Amino acid sequence: MNSVLKGLRVIEGSAFVAAPLCGMTLAQQGADVIRFDPIEGGLDARRWPLTAEGKSLYWVGLNKGKRSIAVNTRTPEGQELIVALITAAGEGNGIFLTNFPASGWLGYENLKKRRADVIMMNLFGNPDGSSAVDYTVNCAIGIPFATGPAHGQKPVNPVNHVLPAWDCIAGLTAAMGIVAAERHRRITGEGQYIKLSLADVAMAMVGNLGLIGEAQVNHEDHMSFGNYLYGAYGREFETRDDRYVYVVAITKRQWQALCKTTGLKDKLDLIEPLLGVDLGKEGDRFKARDAISAVLQPWFAERTLDEVSRTFDGTGVCWGPYQTFLQMVEEDPRCSTDNPMFAEIEQPGIGSYLVPGSPLSFSGLPRTRPTRAPVLGEHTDEVLATALGLGDGQIGKLRDDGIVGGPIEL
């Protein structure tokens, strides 16, 4: 965490990936993000991956640095507490982040009656408001047919990637949207209702990458090429010790470094007259990808991963080792406390493990340790007292009536 957004308070009601990621991103920049959940836990309180004891590593991973309150929002009293938190007076208050339906007591119009300059960020699936998740969006935008083994120009055997990329991009886009709306409010005094569709995020990015243009202008589909990098040269190679590396030559300098470092320049140069290509051009390297790979494959097969690393490091060759999650944690210094983004923290109910903070590093502010995720309802009394000014007796009655709860280890 750092203090870039100190003084900003965001009330979050969310599930899944995009909205919690948005809140965590803001919290890691110093915003006070208060997440509310049902007393029994929200939709993703027990989502995989789990520890052997059934604790959700998913939930704590996406809620680091936040405060947590547990509220029975099925009651009018619980709903009033949340609305009061969202619309509380103060320059940095009045910001609501959610991917819940924007209607009724949590609707923008209702909140605006209580605070005219309220900012509401609402994430949802499709532009028409209908339900969608990353995997149902991803399947519709061509990416699965460009993923996996090469299969020519026929759209068969779609492969959904396991990374919820559109959720991730949507979460970061939402964080930017909240910061932008808050800046606009400080200048104009006006609030905002911000709508962000997961499908819009995905289709915008596919368009930004030229894939919509390729389909519309060239009237052709972009099918899978296996592990080849489309439009330049990049491919995986197996090493002598049964590891894999990926090598990329997008720029001319990267290509020249690869030719020189492997000592295969003379052999690779022979490809040009044979295929009528100029390997100084990235597009021609893609056209000649199979021939290039045939020359490079034996070089990698004769060497171990360590030998490849020693040969390539410091030469300008762009490459990286394939790693499982376990190998990444055990072997890669970038995923360790050698990297100032990481720290070993103690998470209640789980124990000590490696946790990332924000990947942003500001020159004018010190980088601080990442902060653990809260226990469900850990800050209920604190938030009600400090943010809403409730006394001990009032909080005690809310507890007695089953309106609020926590802390609760799920």
N, C-alpha and C positions, 0 to 999 in steps of 0.2 A: 504494500500500500504506500501511497504518498499523499500529499495534501493539496494537490492541484484543484480538486473539487470540494475542498473543505467549505462547509456552510450550506451545501446542497443536500436536501433531504428528499428521498424517493420512497414512496410506499409501493410495495410490490405484492401483487397477487398473481401467482403464476404456476405453471407446470411445464414439463417437457424440457426443451433445451434453449430455444431462442430467448425467451423472456428472462429465465433465470440467469443466462449468460450475460444479457444486457445489464441486469442489476448488479451482478458480480463485477463486471467491467467498470461500472461507475463506482462501486464500493472500493475497488482497488486503486482508484484515483482519489480517494478520500471522501466521497459522498457518504452520507448516513443513509444506508438502504435498510429499510425496515420491511421484512417479509412477513405477511400474515398467512396462517394456515389453519385448517380445522384442528380442534383439540386432539383428534385421533390421527392426525397427519394427513397430508395432501395426496394428490394422485400419484406423485413420484417419490413418496417417502420411503418406499421399499423397492425401488427399481434397481435392476441389475446394472453393474456388477455388485455383488454382496460379499461381505466377509463370511467366514465360516459360521459366525454367530448370527448372521442374517442382517447385519448393518449395511445400509446402502452407501457404497463408495461413490455412486453416481450423485446422490443428493448432496453429500458433503463437498464433492468436487465442484458443483455449480453454485454453491451458496457461501463460499468463503468470504469473510469480512463483513457479512450482513448481521443485523440484529433480527431476532425472531420473536413473534408474538403468536400465541395460540388463542383463537377466538371462535366461538360458536356463531358463525354468520347465518345460521338458519333462524336465528332469533332477531327480532327488531332491535334489541339492545346491542347485540353483537354487530349488526349492520351499522348502527349509529356510531359505534366506536370507530369503525374503519372509515366511514365517511368523515368523521371529525378529524381523524389523523390526516387524511388526504387533503382536506380543505383548511387545515390549521393555518392561522395567521403567521406571517413571517416572510422575509424576502426569499429565503431559499426553500420554503415549503411549497405546498400546492402542486406536487408532481406525482402522477400515478402511472405505474407501469403494469400492464396486464396482458395476458392472452385469453382471459375469460370473456364471455359475451358482454358487449358494451351496451347493456340495457338495464332497465329497472333502477334499483338503488345504486348500482355501480356505473350507470350510464353517464355519459359526458354531460348531458343536459341537466341531470339531477345534481351532479357535482358542481356544475357552473352556477346553479342557483345559490350554492353555499359560498363559492369563491369564484368571482367573475373571471379571474385570470388563471384559472387552473390549467395545468398542462396534463394531457392524458395521452400516453403512448399505448396503442392497442394493436397487438400482433394477432393475425389470424391466418387461416390456410389459403383460401382462394380470394380473388378480388371481390367476388360477390358475397363473401362472408361465410361460404360453406366450408365444411371441415376438410382439412388436408394435413398431412405430416410430411416430413422430408422425403420419405421413401415413396409416397404417392405422388409427390411433385416431381421428384427426380426421374421417375419412370416415364414421365410425359414429355421430357425436354430433349430426348435424343441421346443423352449421356450414356445410358446403359447399353445402347447399341454400338457405342464407340469405346466400350470397356470390355476387357477380357480377351480371349484368344481371337486371332485374326479369322474372319469368316467372309472375306470378300465384300461384295456390294449388296448381299441379301440380308435384311434385318432379322437375324435369328439369334437365339440364345442370349437374351439380354442379361446383363450382369449389373445389379445394383451395388455400388460401392458401399462399404460399411461405415464410412465417415459421413455423418449428417452435415454435409458441407453447407447446404442452404440454411439450415438452422443456425450454424455457426456464423455465416455471413449476415443473416438476418439479425442475430443478437447484437453484433457489432454495429450494424447499420442503425438499429434502434437506439443504441447508446449515443451515437452521433446525432440522431434526430432529437433526442431529449436535450442534449447540450446545446444544439442549435436553437431549439424552441425556447430554452431558458435564456439564452443570450438575446433573442428577439424580444422576450418579455421584459428584460431589464431595460432595453432601449425604448420599447413602445408601450409597455404596460399591458400588452395583450397576451392572453393565453392561447392555447392551441389544442385541437383534437387531431392527433397524428395517427393515421392508419398505415399499417405496414403488412403487406401480404407476403407470405412465404413463396407463393408461386410467382409473384412479381419480382421478388429478389432473384429467384432462380432464372427467370426468363430475361431479366435485365442483364445478368452476368453472362448468360449464354450469348446474348446480343453483343455485349461489350467485347467478348472474345472473338467476334467475327463469325460465329457459327450460324446465326440467323442470316447474315449476309451471304455466306457461302451457299446456303440452301436456296435462298431467294434469287440471288444474282446468277449463280452457276447452275442452278436447278439440279443439284446432286446431293446425295446423302453422304455424310461423313461416317463411315463404318469403322469397325475396330481394326487396328493394326497390331494387335498384341501389345507387347511392352515397348514397342517403338514410340519414340517421340514424334508426333505429327509435325511435318513441315521442316524438320531439321534432322540432326542425328542424335539419337539417344537409345540405349538398349541395355538390358541386363546381361551379365556374364557370370558363369559359374567358375569358381576358383578351385585349385587343386585340393583344398581342404573342405570342400563341399559347402562353401559359403557363396554368397552372391553379392555382386556390386552393380551399381548402375552408373554408366558413363554417358556424359552429355557433351556434345559439341555443337552449340548453337551459333556462337560467334566464330569468326575466322581465326581469332587468336586462340580460342579453345581448341579448334581443330588442329592448328599448327602445333600446339603444345602436346596434344595426344599423339600426333604423328612422330614428333621428335622424341618424346619420352619412351614410347614403346619401341623405337628404332625401326618402325615399319613404314617409314615415309616412302621409300622406293617402291615397295610392293603396293601401297595404297595409290601411289601415282599412276600405276599401270591401269587402274580402273577407269581413269578418265578417257583414254582413247578407245578402250574396249566398249564402254557404254555411251560414249559421246556426251560426257558430263564434265562440269567444272566443279571440283570438290571444294573450291574456295567459296562456293555459293551454298547457303544452308538448304535451299530447296532441292538442289541437285544432290546433296548428301542424303536427303530423304529418299530421292529416287533410287539412289545406289545403295540403300541401307543393307540389303542382303549381301551384296558383294563386300561391303566394308566389314560387316560382321564376320564373314567367312575368313577374312584376313586377321581380324583381331581375336577371334575365339581361341585359337591355340595359345596365344600369348598369355591369356588369363588362365587357361587350363593348366599351364605349366607352373603357376605361381600360387602361393597361399595368400590369404587375405592380408596378413602382415607384410608380406613381400610387395603386394600391390600398393599398400598404404605407404611403405617406405619409398617406393619408386615414384609415386605420384605427388606426395606431399611437397608443397613449395614449388611445384613446376608450372602451375597455371592450368593443369588438367582439372576439369570439373567432374567430380565423381562423388559417390557416397556408398557406404556399405548397406546392404539389406540387413535389418535387425528385427527380431521378434520383440515384443514388449519386454520380455525378460532380458534379452540381450541388450536392449537399449538401456535398461536400468543398471545392468551389471557392467557394461563395457563403455558406454558413451559419456565422457566428461561433461558434455552439454546437458545431460540429464542427471545432474548431481549437484552437490553443494559447491563444487568448483565454479558453477554458474551462479552469479549473484541473484538470479531470478528465483532460485530454489532454496528451500530450507526444510529441515526436519522439524515437524511440529507434532504436538500431542493432540489428537482428536478424541474427545470423550467417547467411550464405547468402542473405539477402534484401535487406538494405540498410536505409536509414533511411526510416521512414514513421510516420504518426500512429497512436498507440496509446492507447486509453482505460484509465484505472485504474478504481477502484471509484466508482460514482455516489454512495456514501454520504460525507457530510461531517460529521465529529464536531467539536463546538465545543471539546472538551477535548484534542484531538490534532491535530497539524499534518498537513496533507495532503501526502503525499510522491509523488514521481514513480512512474508505473507501471514495473514491472519486466518485462523481456523474457522470452519463453519460453526454456526451456533447449534446448540441442542434445541429441539422444537420447544418454543415457548420460553426460552431461556431469559428473554428480556421483557416478558409481558409486564411485570410490575414496574420495571424501570421506565418503559416507554409510556405507560399509562400515567405515571407520576410526572415525568419530565416533559413529555410532549403534549399531554392533555391536562396536566395539573390536577389529577385526581388524588385524593387523600387516601390514607391507609384504610379508613373505614369504607370508602366507596369501592376500593379495589377488593377488599375482603368480601363485600356483598356480591360483587360480580363473580368472584370465585365460588362463593356459597351457592349462587344461583346457576352455576354451570355455564356462565357466559364466557369466561376466560379460563385459561389453564396454563400449565407449564411451570418449570421445565419438565419435559417428558422424554425419556430415552426410548425410541421406538425399537 
